[in-house]
């Protein structure tokens, strides 16, 4: 059985612009489990290192 990680109805750029609350993001993750065909398989958040 396949399982999704995060229900992703829009592009990553759109998700970032929406600035969703942690509760909404958690909801997208919860729903994504049941809808792998609509979900991301991998979820990463990458930021550049701060230079001292």
Secondary structure, DSSP 8 states (H G I E B T S, - for coil): ----SEE-SS-HHHHHHHT--HHHHHHHHHHHTT-GGGEES-----------
